[in-house]
Amino acid sequence: MKDLSVVSPDLSARKAEVYAALVALAEELPLEDLPELTGELARTQAIASLRYSNSRSREKRAEGGLLTVEQVAARLGGISEAQVYRLAKTGLRAAAVDVGEGTLRFDPARIDKFIEARRRA
């Protein structure tokens, strides 16, 4: 776990103050108050994680979103759609997103990783 008492110099002054205050609070609170503090920190972490995740999802959608089976087939050099469905059960499993009723979409970044891995093999 990162030592919060050593604040990175690139953080703004406000962030440094907040981090330092959190460290001081964790060090000074009576033991019986620590569970409440850790609960609030976990809540704060969840909020930050959700905000970050949502922003990454928006970025991905802005970049064009998920690919269809047809787009993946073309991207993989014009293979058949049937082959894409077969690969979705094996090598492309990490890239596949089941959006319901037998419909698959694919993460473009993971498709690129799959292609790079095959090039190296």
URTASUL-V911921 format. One record per helix or strand of 3 or more residues. SS is the DSSP state (~ for helix, > for strand). FROM is the first residue (numbers start at 1). LEN is the number of residues. Records with the same first field share a line. If there is no record, write none. Layout:
SS=FROM-LEN, FROM-LEN
This chain:
~=13-16, 31-32, 69-7, 81-8, 108-13
>=96-5, 103-4
